[in-house]
Amino acid sequence: MWLSNVFSDNSILEKFNYYLEDNILIINADCREVLYLINNNSVDCCITDPPYNIGDSKKYTKYKGNFKTNDNAWGDLYQDFWENQDDYWDWLLNITLELKNKVKYHYVYFLDRTYIGHFNYLIRNHFEIKNLLVFIKTNPIPHFRKNNFRSSFELSVWFSNNYREINFTSQDYMKNIFEGTIGNKKFEHPNYKYDWMIKPFVLTLLKDNDIVIDIFSGSGSILYHIFKYNHTIRCIGIEKNKEIYESSIKNIKSVLSQKILF
């Protein structure tokens, strides 16, 4: 079984709540509790959307077709705040450096545009920073206060540990800017990632039978879209919030039940 490549003893999973079916494993835990149990160089890629440390409960989001504040939409599930900015960076950097021993090739982090440059500065001596990727929202959420420009894009940074050939098939697809609509979510979560944000990585960075990890898997949207496009890829998600973890299982079951359609 593929998990034997990742964990020296699969029984160590018994200390956590976890869901395992087909090529998808989701663990209900803090990623720091799991990473040290993973065998070195056993995972091919990491694609994840860490907390941004920009939590603002009063910002608007689109929830079930209506515009609501984060507080009204998500309540206690919206947890994205550190009292001290340095503590946040220490936390994220330490997790990323632990991943370096586990993930052989590519990493993609979705990060806040305000601080993504600082993150690149922190990792510059540990990884090769490959590129920034821009995801333009063609229908951004309205800015009701009219005191700033509308938030119309997201950013991710692609960095690598070791060289591996990229699956670029054309010059057109080598552009680092992608466009798509937001609002039509497969399932609800404050940091949902859309199909058009994940597909570029499935087609270029990933290969058949790869093992991919999302250490902040949330609702499972990243794993959902990866598996939808390539059923041979083995996916590991880690989510510490029990309610969101349980929700992600339902979401992943939906793609497993429909995979014959894709």
Secondary structure, 3 states (H helix, E strand, C coil): CCHHHHECCHHHHHHCEEEEECCEEEEECCHHHHHCCECCCCEEEEEECCCCCCCCCCCEEEECCEEEEHHHHHHHHCCCCCCCHHHHHHHHHHHHHHHHCCEEEEEEEEECCCCHHHHHHHHCCCCEEEEEEEEEECCCCCCCCCCCCCCCEEEEEEEECCCCCCCCCCCHHHCCEEEECCCCCCCCCCCCCCHHHHHHHHHHCCCCCCEEEECCCCCCHHHHHHHHHCCCCEEEEEECCHHHHHHHHHHHHHHHHHHHHC
